[in-house]
Amino acid sequence: PRSLQEVLQAEVRGEVTGTVDFKGNRMIADFTVEALIQTEFLLKKVIEAKAEDTLQFEEAYTVDQEKIVVGEQSFRYTATEDSLHLVKSFSLNEILSLLPDPLGSMVDMAAPDFFVEDPLQLRMSFSKEKPSLPGDFDGDGIVNTSDFLIFVAAFGASRGEAAFDEELDLVPDGIIGIADFLAFIDQFGKTSNS
């Protein structure tokens, strides 16, 4: 006989909106996860449900080589200079318990550890906030010579080339050129307080 796990399949797609910030040893999170859970259940019947969860907390965190641990939560992660990707594992039971009745009740009747061996992974990606001051490429709050040197290093680059950076394409046309230079000069000397 086939197990319930073999006849029950779930696909989860969604979007994360909000912020994660790190100040000192504290992680400040304020984001919402919206998910569409599509489940194929017995007789190939497809059931769809929307789930939404908001995470808001400010807690001390620790980091080791593989995880960020915040309170009782732990996230595997990868990070680059301008992005953070968090991965949280959930059992299929935990995901399906978000479904509305009657399917949610049916899942609750299953053994609580039924799907523990086959966890689903929720991947959440956060990008570094773009500077609010156009031309402030180094993010120090003023458009000055250091920003000019960053701009000059990429001057002439087109989208698809290694030196191209969307942030430097001030007049978004896919090339860092004269139009961007004129826009940069217009910002030169401005500060985030001006």
Buried (B, 14 or more C-beta within 10 A) or exposed (E): EEEBEEEBEBEBEBEBEBEBEEEEEEBBBBBBBBBEBBBBBEEEEEBEBEBEEEBEEEBEBEBEEEBBBBEEBBBBBEEEEEEBBBBBEBBBBBBBBBBEEEBEEBBEEBEEEBBEEEBBEBEBEBEEEEBEBBBBBEEBBBBBEEBBEBBEEBBEBEEEEEEBBEBBBBBEEEBBBEBBBEBBEEBEEBEEEE
